């Protein structure tokens, strides 16, 4: 019996619509939704020959990351042990935080896509120095920490849609406040190895001829201690991380975060290089949270509510730059895209 192009029986049509709606509800990208057949008009007496959409297995095979996850039954997540509230260990030594929760949503979507409800999640602790090499060499499938997306870094790995926008600033003691980078002339400042803040401080020092000395901490806690112990007069780092550090000390009122930002830092989930299908899936989950508005509750949970294990509340409202990202998602590494 001849059926015009695009014709489907009512039960088949309903099944296709329900399948598409279910995948979209998961926040999966457009390629994860079954596509309808072509809509041209067939010549008289001809039988329609719709072009089949790629099967789920074909889509998985196109992604070496998804193929490996399917074949091994394991996905590997990188986390930061002490980068509150993005990625850190709670009282039971379980990785938690804003970035970790976003990655968990991605993992749920991968379980659904691969039909692997028992998918094992392997978690590896990373730091500023190890996070990017472990993504670039394929050890990590998702780096769920506090990594800034830059054009230079994107040469060796991929990044998701932007998940947060921070600004690098100076932290100092109120007794010797450092309001601008010029105030550091001839003094000593601290920053953390492998960070954009450290790179930027080196550039400013050379460009402006300020002659300050830079002490490098192996992690944010060590860099902060350089300020606490008086070895440095300031600590240059992303503002949200500075807020979280001083929120954990007995005398947070003794510290001052400069109003003038040094740089704009778009955070993103680190992804394996050269796997656009996998990136498309991850981006689809994140933008799905943005479109649905669910990101508002996730943000409030980690930035405006008491968080484990000590019940700290950063009381940090969502910034205007990140609000713009939610309204119009982007994965741009260009700081100018967020101003």
N, C-alpha and C positions, 0 to 999 in steps of 0.2 A: 504494500500500500504506500502510495506517495505521501510524504509529509513535507511540508514547506520547511525551508531552512530555519533553524532555531527552534523548531517545534519540539516540545517535550510533553509527555503525558503528565497529568496533574500529580500523581504520586512521585514520579521522578523529579519534577520541578520542585516539589516541596522538599525532597531530600537534598537537592542541590542548594537550595536557599538556606536550609537549616545548617548544612555543612559549612557554608560560607559564613553565616552569622556566628556559628560557634567558634570558628577560627579567628574571626575579627574580634570577638569578645575576649579572646585570649591575648589580643594585642599583636597577633602575628602579622607580618607584612603582606603586601598585596600578592606576592608570588605564592604565598601559602594558601590562598583562597582558590578553589577550583574555578577556572575560567569557562565562560559560556562559549558555545561554538560560534564560528564566524557568522555575520549577519547579512551576507550578500543575498541577492535573489537568484535562485537557480533557473536555468533555461527551461522552457516548457518541456515536460516529459523526462527531465533529468532527475536523478536521485541526489539529494543533498549529501555532501561529504564533509561534515564538520571536521575541523582540525583538532585533534585531541590535545588537551592541556597536558603538560608534563606531569607524570605520576609523582607521588610522594617520594618513591624510591629514586626517581631520576633527580629530583631536587636535592635529595640527601647526597647522592653520588657527586653532584656538582660542587659540593662543599667538602673539602678534605677534612675539615674539623668535625663536621657532623658525621661523616663516614667513620672517622676514628672513634668518636664517642659512641656511635651505634655498635661498632664492632667490638669495642672493649667493654662497653657497659659502664664506663667511668668518665666523668667530667672533672677537670682540675681547676680549682678556684684559688686565686692568690688573695691573701688578706693581710692587712697591717695589724700587728698586735696591740698598738697603742695610739691609734690616730682617731680619737674620739671627736665627733660622733659618727664619723664615716665608716670606720673599720677598726675594731678593737675586740679584746677578749672580755667577756662578762665574768660574773662571779664563778661560773662553772667552767671557765676557760673555753667557752664557745665563741667563735667569731660572730659578732653582731655589728649593727650600725646601718646608717643610711645607704652607703654603697653596697654593703652586703645584702641588704633587703632587695635592692634593685636587681642584683645578680640572682637572688633566689627566685624572683619573678621570671627572669630569663630562663633559669633552669627548669621551672615548672612548664614553660612553653616548649622547651626542648623535650622534656619527658612526653608531652602530648604529641609533638611532631614525630618523634621516633617510636612512639608507643612503648616506652620503657618506664613503666611506673616505678620500678625498683632501681632506676639509674643511681649509681653510687656517686657521691660527691666527695672528692678528695680535696682537702684543704691544705695549702702550703703557706707558711708565714713568709712574707717578703719585707724588704725595707727599701729605702730610697735608692740604694745602689744595685739591688738585685732584681727589682720588679720588672724593669724593661727588658733586660737580657733574657729573663725567663719567659717572657711573652714572645720575644723575637725568635728564640730557638725552639718554640713549640711546646715547652714544658707546661705553660699555663694556657688554658682555654679562655679564662676570664680573669682580669686583674681588677679586683674590687677594692680599691683603696682611695687615694687622693692624688691621682696623676693628672697633671696639666697636659692638655693636647696642644702640641706645637708642631709647626711644619717640619722642623728638624727631626723630632721624634717620630713623626709619621713616615719617615723614610725607612724605618726598620720594623714598624708594627702598625696596626690599624687602631682606630678609636671609634667608640660609639657616638651617637648623638650626645651632645653636651648634657651633663647631669647636674652641674652646679657651676656657679660663677663666683670666684673669690677674687680678692685683691691683695697683693703683697704689700705689707706695711712694716714699719719699725716698731718694735716693742722696747720700752726702756723703763727705768725707774722714775717715779715722779720727782725724786730729789735731783735728777739729772736728765730731764726730758729731752729726747731727740725728736724734734718736730719734722725736720727735713733731712735729706741725705747730706746736705751741706753742713749740718751740725756735727757730722761724723769726722770732719777734717782732722787728720792727724791722730785719730783715736782708734779704738778696736771694736769691731762689730762681729757678731756670730751669725752663722747660717748653717744649713744642713747639707751634707754631701748629696750629690745627684739631684739637686732641686733647681728649678728655674730661678728661685730667689737668689741662690748662690751665684748663678751665671749672671744675673742682672746686676748684682752688687759689684762683681768684677768689672763689668762693662762700665758702670757709672764711675767707678773709681778711676778707670783709665781715661774715660771721656772728659770728666770734670777735673782731673788732676787733684783729687782730694787727699791722696796719700794715707788713707786709713788702712789698717791691718784687718784681715779677715781670718777669724778662727772657724774651723769647720768641725761640726759635730757629726757623729756617725748616725744619729737619729735626732728627732725633734726634742726629745727629753734631754739629751746631752747638750744640745745647742742652748736650750733654755737654762740649763744649769750654769753655763758659761756666763750668762747674764746674772743669774741669782748670786753667784759667788764673786762677782765683780771683775772677772777676767775680761768681760766685754761690757761696753756701755749700752749696747743695743743688740737686739736679735731681729734679723730680717726674715720674715716668713709670711705665709698667707694669713689674712686677718682672722678667718674662722678658726684656724688651728691655734693662733695666739690666744683667742678668746677661750678655747677649750683648755689650754694649758694653765692660764691664770685662774680659771674657775676651779681648778683642782688644788690650789695652794691656800694656805691659811690666811694670807694677806693680799687678796687680789686687788684691793684698793690702792696698793703701793705701786702698781704698774700702770703704765700709760701706753696706749696704742695710738700712734700718730694718725692724724686725720688725712694727711696727704698720701694717696696710694702711690706705690712705686710701679706696679704693673697690674694688668688684668690676667686672671688665671682661669680659663675654662676647663673644668674637670670633666673627665669621661672615663668610661670603662675601657681598659686596655684589651685589645683583641689580637689574635694571630694575624700576621701580614698576608696580603694577597688571597683573601677568602671573602669575596663580596657577598656570597650567598649567606654565610654565617653572620656577617655584619648586618645584612638586611633583616635577618631574623631578630637580632639583638635590638636594632634600631626600632623595629616594629613594636616590640614589647614596650620600650621606653616611651615612644610617641603615643602608644595606646594609653599608658598611664596619664600622659599629659592631656590627651583628648577627653578622657573620661572624667578628669578632675581628681582621680584617686591620688595623684601626686601631692595634693594639698594635705591629705591626712598623713601620708608618709612623711612629708616635711615636718609637719607639726609634731609627729611622734618623736623625731630625733633632734629637732632644733628648738622646740618651744614647749617641751614637756620633760618631767624628770625621767632620766634614763638610767638603766642599770650600769654598774652594780651599786653605785653610791647615791643615786637619785639626783644627780646634777641636772640643772636646767639652764641651758645657755641663753634662753629667752631671746633668740635671734630671729627677728622677722625676715621674711623672704625678701631678698634684694630686687630692685627694679630690673637689673640685667637678667636675672634668672626668670623673672616673670615674663620677660619678652621671649626668652627661649621657650618657655612652656606654650606661649601663644603662637610662636612661629619657630618650631624646632630647627636646630642647625647643628652641624658637626664641624663648623669652621674653626680652624686653629688661629685665625686672625683676631688679635685682641680688639681691633677696631670694630669688629662685628658685634661686640657686646657693649659698646659705649653709647 
